[in-house]
Amino acid sequence: MDKRKAWREQEQQLVEKWNSAAQRYREIMAQTGSGAEITSKAAAVRAEIDALRKQVARLKAEFNSGKRY
């Protein structure tokens, strides 16, 4: 039971990070200003989202293989 609580907390943190990164990306894309500055900020946030996407895929694979829950 303790593992399930830890897994749920881990999943909740991942969701919060995902939502935060997605919100930052939307805010960056809504900005007007130097194209290079916006492009570099957007690239950094996209890299973070890609890393989060890999974590989601890993958790999904663990769930589907029966290692979670």
mmJSON file of the N, C-alpha and C atoms, coordinates in Angstrom:
{"data_MODEL":{"atom_site":{
"group_PDB":["ATOM","ATOM","ATOM","ATOM","ATOM","ATOM","ATOM","ATOM","ATOM","ATOM","ATOM","ATOM","ATOM","ATOM","ATOM","ATOM","ATOM","ATOM","ATOM","ATOM","ATOM","ATOM","ATOM","ATOM","ATOM","ATOM","ATOM","ATOM","ATOM","ATOM","ATOM","ATOM","ATOM","ATOM","ATOM","ATOM","ATOM","ATOM","ATOM","ATOM","ATOM","ATOM","ATOM","ATOM","ATOM","ATOM","ATOM","ATOM","ATOM","ATOM","ATOM","ATOM","ATOM","ATOM","ATOM","ATOM","ATOM","ATOM","ATOM","ATOM","ATOM","ATOM","ATOM","ATOM","ATOM","ATOM","ATOM","ATOM","ATOM","ATOM","ATOM","ATOM","ATOM","ATOM","ATOM","ATOM","ATOM","ATOM","ATOM","ATOM","ATOM","ATOM","ATOM","ATOM","ATOM","ATOM","ATOM","ATOM","ATOM","ATOM","ATOM","ATOM","ATOM","ATOM","ATOM","ATOM","ATOM","ATOM","ATOM","ATOM","ATOM","ATOM","ATOM","ATOM","ATOM","ATOM","ATOM","ATOM","ATOM","ATOM","ATOM","ATOM","ATOM","ATOM","ATOM","ATOM","ATOM","ATOM","ATOM","ATOM","ATOM","ATOM","ATOM","ATOM","ATOM","ATOM","ATOM","ATOM","ATOM","ATOM","ATOM","ATOM","ATOM","ATOM","ATOM","ATOM","ATOM","ATOM","ATOM","ATOM","ATOM","ATOM","ATOM","ATOM","ATOM","ATOM","ATOM","ATOM","ATOM","ATOM","ATOM","ATOM","ATOM","ATOM","ATOM","ATOM","ATOM","ATOM","ATOM","ATOM","ATOM","ATOM","ATOM","ATOM","ATOM","ATOM","ATOM","ATOM","ATOM","ATOM","ATOM","ATOM","ATOM","ATOM","ATOM","ATOM","ATOM","ATOM","ATOM","ATOM","ATOM","ATOM","ATOM","ATOM","ATOM","ATOM","ATOM","ATOM","ATOM","ATOM","ATOM","ATOM","ATOM","ATOM","ATOM","ATOM","ATOM","ATOM","ATOM","ATOM","ATOM","ATOM","ATOM","ATOM","ATOM","ATOM","ATOM"],
"id":[1,2,3,4,5,6,7,8,9,10,11,12,13,14,15,16,17,18,19,20,21,22,23,24,25,26,27,28,29,30,31,32,33,34,35,36,37,38,39,40,41,42,43,44,45,46,47,48,49,50,51,52,53,54,55,56,57,58,59,60,61,62,63,64,65,66,67,68,69,70,71,72,73,74,75,76,77,78,79,80,81,82,83,84,85,86,87,88,89,90,91,92,93,94,95,96,97,98,99,100,101,102,103,104,105,106,107,108,109,110,111,112,113,114,115,116,117,118,119,120,121,122,123,124,125,126,127,128,129,130,131,132,133,134,135,136,137,138,139,140,141,142,143,144,145,146,147,148,149,150,151,152,153,154,155,156,157,158,159,160,161,162,163,164,165,166,167,168,169,170,171,172,173,174,175,176,177,178,179,180,181,182,183,184,185,186,187,188,189,190,191,192,193,194,195,196,197,198,199,200,201,202,203,204,205,206,207],
"type_symbol":["N","C","C","N","C","C","N","C","C","N","C","C","N","C","C","N","C","C","N","C","C","N","C","C","N","C","C","N","C","C","N","C","C","N","C","C","N","C","C","N","C","C","N","C","C","N","C","C","N","C","C","N","C","C","N","C","C","N","C","C","N","C","C","N","C","C","N","C","C","N","C","C","N","C","C","N","C","C","N","C","C","N","C","C","N","C","C","N","C","C","N","C","C","N","C","C","N","C","C","N","C","C","N","C","C","N","C","C","N","C","C","N","C","C","N","C","C","N","C","C","N","C","C","N","C","C","N","C","C","N","C","C","N","C","C","N","C","C","N","C","C","N","C","C","N","C","C","N","C","C","N","C","C","N","C","C","N","C","C","N","C","C","N","C","C","N","C","C","N","C","C","N","C","C","N","C","C","N","C","C","N","C","C","N","C","C","N","C","C","N","C","C","N","C","C","N","C","C","N","C","C","N","C","C","N","C","C"],
"label_atom_id":["N","CA","C","N","CA","C","N","CA","C","N","CA","C","N","CA","C","N","CA","C","N","CA","C","N","CA","C","N","CA","C","N","CA","C","N","CA","C","N","CA","C","N","CA","C","N","CA","C","N","CA","C","N","CA","C","N","CA","C","N","CA","C","N","CA","C","N","CA","C","N","CA","C","N","CA","C","N","CA","C","N","CA","C","N","CA","C","N","CA","C","N","CA","C","N","CA","C","N","CA","C","N","CA","C","N","CA","C","N","CA","C","N","CA","C","N","CA","C","N","CA","C","N","CA","C","N","CA","C","N","CA","C","N","CA","C","N","CA","C","N","CA","C","N","CA","C","N","CA","C","N","CA","C","N","CA","C","N","CA","C","N","CA","C","N","CA","C","N","CA","C","N","CA","C","N","CA","C","N","CA","C","N","CA","C","N","CA","C","N","CA","C","N","CA","C","N","CA","C","N","CA","C","N","CA","C","N","CA","C","N","CA","C","N","CA","C","N","CA","C","N","CA","C","N","CA","C","N","CA","C","N","CA","C","N","CA","C","N","CA","C"],
"label_alt_id":[null,null,null,null,null,null,null,null,null,null,null,null,null,null,null,null,null,null,null,null,null,null,null,null,null,null,null,null,null,null,null,null,null,null,null,null,null,null,null,null,null,null,null,null,null,null,null,null,null,null,null,null,null,null,null,null,null,null,null,null,null,null,null,null,null,null,null,null,null,null,null,null,null,null,null,null,null,null,null,null,null,null,null,null,null,null,null,null,null,null,null,null,null,null,null,null,null,null,null,null,null,null,null,null,null,null,null,null,null,null,null,null,null,null,null,null,null,null,null,null,null,null,null,null,null,null,null,null,null,null,null,null,null,null,null,null,null,null,null,null,null,null,null,null,null,null,null,null,null,null,null,null,null,null,null,null,null,null,null,null,null,null,null,null,null,null,null,null,null,null,null,null,null,null,null,null,null,null,null,null,null,null,null,null,null,null,null,null,null,null,null,null,null,null,null,null,null,null,null,null,null,null,null,null,null,null,null],
"label_comp_id":["MET","MET","MET","ASP","ASP","ASP","LYS","LYS","LYS","ARG","ARG","ARG","LYS","LYS","LYS","ALA","ALA","ALA","TRP","TRP","TRP","ARG","ARG","ARG","GLU","GLU","GLU","GLN","GLN","GLN","GLU","GLU","GLU","GLN","GLN","GLN","GLN","GLN","GLN","LEU","LEU","LEU","VAL","VAL","VAL","GLU","GLU","GLU","LYS","LYS","LYS","TRP","TRP","TRP","ASN","ASN","ASN","SER","SER","SER","ALA","ALA","ALA","ALA","ALA","ALA","GLN","GLN","GLN","ARG","ARG","ARG","TYR","TYR","TYR","ARG","ARG","ARG","GLU","GLU","GLU","ILE","ILE","ILE","MET","MET","MET","ALA","ALA","ALA","GLN","GLN","GLN","THR","THR","THR","GLY","GLY","GLY","SER","SER","SER","GLY","GLY","GLY","ALA","ALA","ALA","GLU","GLU","GLU","ILE","ILE","ILE","THR","THR","THR","SER","SER","SER","LYS","LYS","LYS","ALA","ALA","ALA","ALA","ALA","ALA","ALA","ALA","ALA","VAL","VAL","VAL","ARG","ARG","ARG","ALA","ALA","ALA","GLU","GLU","GLU","ILE","ILE","ILE","ASP","ASP","ASP","ALA","ALA","ALA","LEU","LEU","LEU","ARG","ARG","ARG","LYS","LYS","LYS","GLN","GLN","GLN","VAL","VAL","VAL","ALA","ALA","ALA","ARG","ARG","ARG","LEU","LEU","LEU","LYS","LYS","LYS","ALA","ALA","ALA","GLU","GLU","GLU","PHE","PHE","PHE","ASN","ASN","ASN","SER","SER","SER","GLY","GLY","GLY","LYS","LYS","LYS","ARG","ARG","ARG","TYR","TYR","TYR"],
"label_asym_id":["A","A","A","A","A","A","A","A","A","A","A","A","A","A","A","A","A","A","A","A","A","A","A","A","A","A","A","A","A","A","A","A","A","A","A","A","A","A","A","A","A","A","A","A","A","A","A","A","A","A","A","A","A","A","A","A","A","A","A","A","A","A","A","A","A","A","A","A","A","A","A","A","A","A","A","A","A","A","A","A","A","A","A","A","A","A","A","A","A","A","A","A","A","A","A","A","A","A","A","A","A","A","A","A","A","A","A","A","A","A","A","A","A","A","A","A","A","A","A","A","A","A","A","A","A","A","A","A","A","A","A","A","A","A","A","A","A","A","A","A","A","A","A","A","A","A","A","A","A","A","A","A","A","A","A","A","A","A","A","A","A","A","A","A","A","A","A","A","A","A","A","A","A","A","A","A","A","A","A","A","A","A","A","A","A","A","A","A","A","A","A","A","A","A","A","A","A","A","A","A","A","A","A","A","A","A","A"],
"label_entity_id":["1","1","1","1","1","1","1","1","1","1","1","1","1","1","1","1","1","1","1","1","1","1","1","1","1","1","1","1","1","1","1","1","1","1","1","1","1","1","1","1","1","1","1","1","1","1","1","1","1","1","1","1","1","1","1","1","1","1","1","1","1","1","1","1","1","1","1","1","1","1","1","1","1","1","1","1","1","1","1","1","1","1","1","1","1","1","1","1","1","1","1","1","1","1","1","1","1","1","1","1","1","1","1","1","1","1","1","1","1","1","1","1","1","1","1","1","1","1","1","1","1","1","1","1","1","1","1","1","1","1","1","1","1","1","1","1","1","1","1","1","1","1","1","1","1","1","1","1","1","1","1","1","1","1","1","1","1","1","1","1","1","1","1","1","1","1","1","1","1","1","1","1","1","1","1","1","1","1","1","1","1","1","1","1","1","1","1","1","1","1","1","1","1","1","1","1","1","1","1","1","1","1","1","1","1","1","1"],
"label_seq_id":[1,1,1,2,2,2,3,3,3,4,4,4,5,5,5,6,6,6,7,7,7,8,8,8,9,9,9,10,10,10,11,11,11,12,12,12,13,13,13,14,14,14,15,15,15,16,16,16,17,17,17,18,18,18,19,19,19,20,20,20,21,21,21,22,22,22,23,23,23,24,24,24,25,25,25,26,26,26,27,27,27,28,28,28,29,29,29,30,30,30,31,31,31,32,32,32,33,33,33,34,34,34,35,35,35,36,36,36,37,37,37,38,38,38,39,39,39,40,40,40,41,41,41,42,42,42,43,43,43,44,44,44,45,45,45,46,46,46,47,47,47,48,48,48,49,49,49,50,50,50,51,51,51,52,52,52,53,53,53,54,54,54,55,55,55,56,56,56,57,57,57,58,58,58,59,59,59,60,60,60,61,61,61,62,62,62,63,63,63,64,64,64,65,65,65,66,66,66,67,67,67,68,68,68,69,69,69],
"pdbx_PDB_ins_code":[null,null,null,null,null,null,null,null,null,null,null,null,null,null,null,null,null,null,null,null,null,null,null,null,null,null,null,null,null,null,null,null,null,null,null,null,null,null,null,null,null,null,null,null,null,null,null,null,null,null,null,null,null,null,null,null,null,null,null,null,null,null,null,null,null,null,null,null,null,null,null,null,null,null,null,null,null,null,null,null,null,null,null,null,null,null,null,null,null,null,null,null,null,null,null,null,null,null,null,null,null,null,null,null,null,null,null,null,null,null,null,null,null,null,null,null,null,null,null,null,null,null,null,null,null,null,null,null,null,null,null,null,null,null,null,null,null,null,null,null,null,null,null,null,null,null,null,null,null,null,null,null,null,null,null,null,null,null,null,null,null,null,null,null,null,null,null,null,null,null,null,null,null,null,null,null,null,null,null,null,null,null,null,null,null,null,null,null,null,null,null,null,null,null,null,null,null,null,null,null,null,null,null,null,null,null,null],
"Cartn_x":[0.82,0.0,0.866,2.001,2.884,3.476,3.735,4.243,3.225,1.977,0.928,0.856,0.988,0.957,2.146,3.32,4.516,4.353,3.793,3.587,2.603,1.538,0.535,1.133,1.956,2.621,3.568,4.294,5.201,4.423,3.322,2.495,1.901,1.472,0.901,1.955,3.169,4.252,4.554,4.514,4.755,3.666,2.432,1.323,1.498,1.874,2.08,3.217,4.311,5.43,4.996,4.231,3.745,2.875,1.914,1.017,1.784,2.757,3.562,4.363,4.985,5.771,4.87,3.713,2.787,2.302,2.04,1.605,2.725,3.951,5.079,5.248,5.074,5.21,4.146,2.911,1.839,2.132,2.642,2.97,4.097,5.103,6.217,5.731,4.879,4.394,3.474,2.862,1.983,2.76,4.03,4.84,5.192,5.388,5.932,7.277,8.211,9.536,10.546,11.76,12.85,12.583,12.652,12.388,13.382,14.656,15.691,15.49,15.11,14.892,13.728,12.635,11.455,11.762,12.496,12.835,13.687,14.66,15.512,14.735,13.846,13.012,12.075,11.475,10.544,11.277,12.493,13.274,13.592,13.906,14.197,12.973,11.818,10.59,10.202,10.381,10.085,10.981,12.253,13.162,12.684,12.192,11.66,10.425,9.561,8.354,8.734,9.758,10.208,10.725,11.45,11.935,10.77,9.77,8.585,7.823,7.791,7.111,7.785,9.11,9.839,9.505,9.374,9.001,7.6,6.69,5.33,5.363,6.148,6.251,6.82,7.805,8.394,7.358,6.615,5.576,4.497,4.137,3.118,3.617,4.877,5.443,5.468,5.829,5.816,4.406,3.434,2.043,1.588,1.863,1.407,2.101,3.32,4.045,3.676,2.888,2.455,3.372,4.345,5.268,4.677,3.596,2.911,1.484,1.048,-0.31,-0.524],
"Cartn_y":[-1.186,0.0,1.253,1.214,2.365,2.675,1.64,1.843,2.595,2.234,2.894,4.384,4.712,6.117,6.853,6.256,6.874,7.031,6.015,6.085,7.194,7.294,8.339,9.729,9.888,11.169,11.484,10.47,10.648,11.035,10.377,10.685,12.084,12.474,13.805,14.881,14.661,15.615,15.733,14.629,14.639,15.433,15.266,16.018,17.511,17.862,19.273,19.879,19.138,19.629,19.802,18.831,18.895,20.136,20.344,21.487,22.805,22.857,24.065,24.359,23.342,23.525,23.924,23.316,23.649,25.094,25.527,26.91,27.89,27.583,28.454,28.535,27.411,27.394,28.287,28.17,29.023,30.496,30.82,32.209,32.727,31.909,32.313,32.55,31.668,31.809,33.021,33.472,34.631,35.95,35.87,37.079,37.646,38.953,39.611,40.179,40.172,40.683,40.079,40.016,39.481,38.027,37.746,36.386,35.382,35.768,34.847,34.531,35.54,35.34,34.387,34.623,33.767,32.351,32.242,30.923,30.133,30.785,30.066,29.641,30.502,30.139,28.989,29.073,28.025,26.696,26.745,25.511,24.872,25.683,25.152,24.484,25.106,24.527,23.264,23.284,22.074,20.921,21.205,20.152,19.586,20.463,19.999,19.127,19.535,18.754,17.393,17.36,16.086,15.159,15.709,14.895,14.363,15.203,14.763,13.701,13.849,12.86,11.492,11.485,10.223,9.608,10.453,9.94,9.337,9.983,9.455,8.106,8.001,6.733,5.633,5.984,4.996,4.522,5.46,5.074,4.228,4.585,3.812,2.394,2.259,0.933,0.11,0.745,0.038,-0.415,0.453,0.099,-1.065,-0.985,-2.035,-3.364,-3.325,-4.574,-5.167,-4.441,-4.954,-4.582,-3.726,-3.334,-2.256,-1.628,-0.62,-1.085,-0.953,-1.288,-2.732],
"Cartn_z":[0.0,0.0,0.0,0.696,0.758,-0.614,-1.406,-2.766,-3.614,-3.468,-4.251,-3.925,-2.659,-2.26,-2.879,-2.832,-3.413,-4.925,-5.587,-7.035,-7.385,-6.621,-6.888,-6.71,-5.673,-5.457,-6.621,-7.079,-8.207,-9.466,-9.696,-10.86,-10.757,-9.554,-9.359,-9.598,-9.13,-9.366,-10.852,-11.553,-12.989,-13.715,-13.311,-13.908,-13.639,-12.424,-12.084,-12.91,-13.069,-13.885,-15.34,-15.838,-17.221,-17.426,-16.523,-16.645,-16.549,-15.668,-15.509,-16.779,-17.343,-18.565,-19.731,-19.831,-20.914,-20.785,-19.562,-19.335,-19.703,-19.291,-19.649,-21.153,-21.84,-23.296,-23.941,-23.462,-23.997,-23.757,-22.575,-22.265,-23.155,-23.388,-24.249,-25.669,-26.155,-27.528,-27.678,-26.598,-26.654,-26.584,-26.207,-26.084,-27.444,-27.435,-28.607,-28.204,-29.109,-28.805,-29.753,-29.292,-30.103,-30.468,-31.732,-32.205,-31.674,-31.589,-31.11,-29.63,-28.865,-27.435,-27.193,-27.878,-27.73,-28.202,-29.302,-29.842,-28.862,-28.222,-27.276,-26.034,-25.532,-24.381,-24.737,-25.916,-26.349,-26.516,-27.038,-27.22,-25.873,-24.877,-23.544,-22.94,-23.085,-22.529,-23.304,-24.613,-25.404,-24.985,-24.674,-24.211,-22.875,-22.005,-20.728,-20.945,-21.854,-22.148,-22.74,-23.596,-24.155,-23.057,-22.093,-20.973,-20.15,-19.938,-19.201,-19.983,-21.297,-22.139,-21.993,-21.889,-21.696,-20.338,-19.315,-17.999,-18.027,-18.722,-18.848,-19.557,-20.614,-21.349,-20.461,-19.619,-18.717,-17.7,-17.122,-16.159,-16.811,-18.038,-18.751,-19.017,-19.406,-19.644,-18.358,-17.239,-15.957,-15.596,-15.838,-15.528,-16.396,-17.69,-18.608,-18.355,-17.837,-17.573,-16.218,-15.435,-14.148,-12.993,-13.214,-12.149,-11.25,-11.722,-10.923,-10.683,-9.488,-9.06,-9.291],
"occupancy":[1.0,1.0,1.0,1.0,1.0,1.0,1.0,1.0,1.0,1.0,1.0,1.0,1.0,1.0,1.0,1.0,1.0,1.0,1.0,1.0,1.0,1.0,1.0,1.0,1.0,1.0,1.0,1.0,1.0,1.0,1.0,1.0,1.0,1.0,1.0,1.0,1.0,1.0,1.0,1.0,1.0,1.0,1.0,1.0,1.0,1.0,1.0,1.0,1.0,1.0,1.0,1.0,1.0,1.0,1.0,1.0,1.0,1.0,1.0,1.0,1.0,1.0,1.0,1.0,1.0,1.0,1.0,1.0,1.0,1.0,1.0,1.0,1.0,1.0,1.0,1.0,1.0,1.0,1.0,1.0,1.0,1.0,1.0,1.0,1.0,1.0,1.0,1.0,1.0,1.0,1.0,1.0,1.0,1.0,1.0,1.0,1.0,1.0,1.0,1.0,1.0,1.0,1.0,1.0,1.0,1.0,1.0,1.0,1.0,1.0,1.0,1.0,1.0,1.0,1.0,1.0,1.0,1.0,1.0,1.0,1.0,1.0,1.0,1.0,1.0,1.0,1.0,1.0,1.0,1.0,1.0,1.0,1.0,1.0,1.0,1.0,1.0,1.0,1.0,1.0,1.0,1.0,1.0,1.0,1.0,1.0,1.0,1.0,1.0,1.0,1.0,1.0,1.0,1.0,1.0,1.0,1.0,1.0,1.0,1.0,1.0,1.0,1.0,1.0,1.0,1.0,1.0,1.0,1.0,1.0,1.0,1.0,1.0,1.0,1.0,1.0,1.0,1.0,1.0,1.0,1.0,1.0,1.0,1.0,1.0,1.0,1.0,1.0,1.0,1.0,1.0,1.0,1.0,1.0,1.0,1.0,1.0,1.0,1.0,1.0,1.0,1.0,1.0,1.0,1.0,1.0,1.0],
"B_iso_or_equiv":[0.0,0.0,0.0,0.0,0.0,0.0,0.0,0.0,0.0,0.0,0.0,0.0,0.0,0.0,0.0,0.0,0.0,0.0,0.0,0.0,0.0,0.0,0.0,0.0,0.0,0.0,0.0,0.0,0.0,0.0,0.0,0.0,0.0,0.0,0.0,0.0,0.0,0.0,0.0,0.0,0.0,0.0,0.0,0.0,0.0,0.0,0.0,0.0,0.0,0.0,0.0,0.0,0.0,0.0,0.0,0.0,0.0,0.0,0.0,0.0,0.0,0.0,0.0,0.0,0.0,0.0,0.0,0.0,0.0,0.0,0.0,0.0,0.0,0.0,0.0,0.0,0.0,0.0,0.0,0.0,0.0,0.0,0.0,0.0,0.0,0.0,0.0,0.0,0.0,0.0,0.0,0.0,0.0,0.0,0.0,0.0,0.0,0.0,0.0,0.0,0.0,0.0,0.0,0.0,0.0,0.0,0.0,0.0,0.0,0.0,0.0,0.0,0.0,0.0,0.0,0.0,0.0,0.0,0.0,0.0,0.0,0.0,0.0,0.0,0.0,0.0,0.0,0.0,0.0,0.0,0.0,0.0,0.0,0.0,0.0,0.0,0.0,0.0,0.0,0.0,0.0,0.0,0.0,0.0,0.0,0.0,0.0,0.0,0.0,0.0,0.0,0.0,0.0,0.0,0.0,0.0,0.0,0.0,0.0,0.0,0.0,0.0,0.0,0.0,0.0,0.0,0.0,0.0,0.0,0.0,0.0,0.0,0.0,0.0,0.0,0.0,0.0,0.0,0.0,0.0,0.0,0.0,0.0,0.0,0.0,0.0,0.0,0.0,0.0,0.0,0.0,0.0,0.0,0.0,0.0,0.0,0.0,0.0,0.0,0.0,0.0,0.0,0.0,0.0,0.0,0.0,0.0],
"pdbx_formal_charge":[null,null,null,null,null,null,null,null,null,null,null,null,null,null,null,null,null,null,null,null,null,null,null,null,null,null,null,null,null,null,null,null,null,null,null,null,null,null,null,null,null,null,null,null,null,null,null,null,null,null,null,null,null,null,null,null,null,null,null,null,null,null,null,null,null,null,null,null,null,null,null,null,null,null,null,null,null,null,null,null,null,null,null,null,null,null,null,null,null,null,null,null,null,null,null,null,null,null,null,null,null,null,null,null,null,null,null,null,null,null,null,null,null,null,null,null,null,null,null,null,null,null,null,null,null,null,null,null,null,null,null,null,null,null,null,null,null,null,null,null,null,null,null,null,null,null,null,null,null,null,null,null,null,null,null,null,null,null,null,null,null,null,null,null,null,null,null,null,null,null,null,null,null,null,null,null,null,null,null,null,null,null,null,null,null,null,null,null,null,null,null,null,null,null,null,null,null,null,null,null,null,null,null,null,null,null,null],
"auth_seq_id":[1,1,1,2,2,2,3,3,3,4,4,4,5,5,5,6,6,6,7,7,7,8,8,8,9,9,9,10,10,10,11,11,11,12,12,12,13,13,13,14,14,14,15,15,15,16,16,16,17,17,17,18,18,18,19,19,19,20,20,20,21,21,21,22,22,22,23,23,23,24,24,24,25,25,25,26,26,26,27,27,27,28,28,28,29,29,29,30,30,30,31,31,31,32,32,32,33,33,33,34,34,34,35,35,35,36,36,36,37,37,37,38,38,38,39,39,39,40,40,40,41,41,41,42,42,42,43,43,43,44,44,44,45,45,45,46,46,46,47,47,47,48,48,48,49,49,49,50,50,50,51,51,51,52,52,52,53,53,53,54,54,54,55,55,55,56,56,56,57,57,57,58,58,58,59,59,59,60,60,60,61,61,61,62,62,62,63,63,63,64,64,64,65,65,65,66,66,66,67,67,67,68,68,68,69,69,69],
"auth_comp_id":["MET","MET","MET","ASP","ASP","ASP","LYS","LYS","LYS","ARG","ARG","ARG","LYS","LYS","LYS","ALA","ALA","ALA","TRP","TRP","TRP","ARG","ARG","ARG","GLU","GLU","GLU","GLN","GLN","GLN","GLU","GLU","GLU","GLN","GLN","GLN","GLN","GLN","GLN","LEU","LEU","LEU","VAL","VAL","VAL","GLU","GLU","GLU","LYS","LYS","LYS","TRP","TRP","TRP","ASN","ASN","ASN","SER","SER","SER","ALA","ALA","ALA","ALA","ALA","ALA","GLN","GLN","GLN","ARG","ARG","ARG","TYR","TYR","TYR","ARG","ARG","ARG","GLU","GLU","GLU","ILE","ILE","ILE","MET","MET","MET","ALA","ALA","ALA","GLN","GLN","GLN","THR","THR","THR","GLY","GLY","GLY","SER","SER","SER","GLY","GLY","GLY","ALA","ALA","ALA","GLU","GLU","GLU","ILE","ILE","ILE","THR","THR","THR","SER","SER","SER","LYS","LYS","LYS","ALA","ALA","ALA","ALA","ALA","ALA","ALA","ALA","ALA","VAL","VAL","VAL","ARG","ARG","ARG","ALA","ALA","ALA","GLU","GLU","GLU","ILE","ILE","ILE","ASP","ASP","ASP","ALA","ALA","ALA","LEU","LEU","LEU","ARG","ARG","ARG","LYS","LYS","LYS","GLN","GLN","GLN","VAL","VAL","VAL","ALA","ALA","ALA","ARG","ARG","ARG","LEU","LEU","LEU","LYS","LYS","LYS","ALA","ALA","ALA","GLU","GLU","GLU","PHE","PHE","PHE","ASN","ASN","ASN","SER","SER","SER","GLY","GLY","GLY","LYS","LYS","LYS","ARG","ARG","ARG","TYR","TYR","TYR"],
"auth_asym_id":["A","A","A","A","A","A","A","A","A","A","A","A","A","A","A","A","A","A","A","A","A","A","A","A","A","A","A","A","A","A","A","A","A","A","A","A","A","A","A","A","A","A","A","A","A","A","A","A","A","A","A","A","A","A","A","A","A","A","A","A","A","A","A","A","A","A","A","A","A","A","A","A","A","A","A","A","A","A","A","A","A","A","A","A","A","A","A","A","A","A","A","A","A","A","A","A","A","A","A","A","A","A","A","A","A","A","A","A","A","A","A","A","A","A","A","A","A","A","A","A","A","A","A","A","A","A","A","A","A","A","A","A","A","A","A","A","A","A","A","A","A","A","A","A","A","A","A","A","A","A","A","A","A","A","A","A","A","A","A","A","A","A","A","A","A","A","A","A","A","A","A","A","A","A","A","A","A","A","A","A","A","A","A","A","A","A","A","A","A","A","A","A","A","A","A","A","A","A","A","A","A","A","A","A","A","A","A"],
"auth_atom_id":["N","CA","C","N","CA","C","N","CA","C","N","CA","C","N","CA","C","N","CA","C","N","CA","C","N","CA","C","N","CA","C","N","CA","C","N","CA","C","N","CA","C","N","CA","C","N","CA","C","N","CA","C","N","CA","C","N","CA","C","N","CA","C","N","CA","C","N","CA","C","N","CA","C","N","CA","C","N","CA","C","N","CA","C","N","CA","C","N","CA","C","N","CA","C","N","CA","C","N","CA","C","N","CA","C","N","CA","C","N","CA","C","N","CA","C","N","CA","C","N","CA","C","N","CA","C","N","CA","C","N","CA","C","N","CA","C","N","CA","C","N","CA","C","N","CA","C","N","CA","C","N","CA","C","N","CA","C","N","CA","C","N","CA","C","N","CA","C","N","CA","C","N","CA","C","N","CA","C","N","CA","C","N","CA","C","N","CA","C","N","CA","C","N","CA","C","N","CA","C","N","CA","C","N","CA","C","N","CA","C","N","CA","C","N","CA","C","N","CA","C","N","CA","C","N","CA","C","N","CA","C","N","CA","C","N","CA","C","N","CA","C"],
"pdbx_PDB_model_num":[1,1,1,1,1,1,1,1,1,1,1,1,1,1,1,1,1,1,1,1,1,1,1,1,1,1,1,1,1,1,1,1,1,1,1,1,1,1,1,1,1,1,1,1,1,1,1,1,1,1,1,1,1,1,1,1,1,1,1,1,1,1,1,1,1,1,1,1,1,1,1,1,1,1,1,1,1,1,1,1,1,1,1,1,1,1,1,1,1,1,1,1,1,1,1,1,1,1,1,1,1,1,1,1,1,1,1,1,1,1,1,1,1,1,1,1,1,1,1,1,1,1,1,1,1,1,1,1,1,1,1,1,1,1,1,1,1,1,1,1,1,1,1,1,1,1,1,1,1,1,1,1,1,1,1,1,1,1,1,1,1,1,1,1,1,1,1,1,1,1,1,1,1,1,1,1,1,1,1,1,1,1,1,1,1,1,1,1,1,1,1,1,1,1,1,1,1,1,1,1,1,1,1,1,1,1,1]
}}}
